[in-house]
Amino acid sequence: MQNAWMSLSDLAEARGISLQEARALADRERWPKVFKRHDTLVLPPRHAV
């Protein structure tokens, strides 16, 4: 089962990493992404958060 969509900034905060590192992690892991006007949301697997 998947987690809910979360913003890259929420992912960064949850993992204690920078926004740039969160973006790189999502790209490297090929997590699904949606782009909103001022934010990017990702759908990381449950174990990744």
Order of alpha helices (4+ residues) and beta strands (2+ residues): beta-alpha-alpha-beta-beta
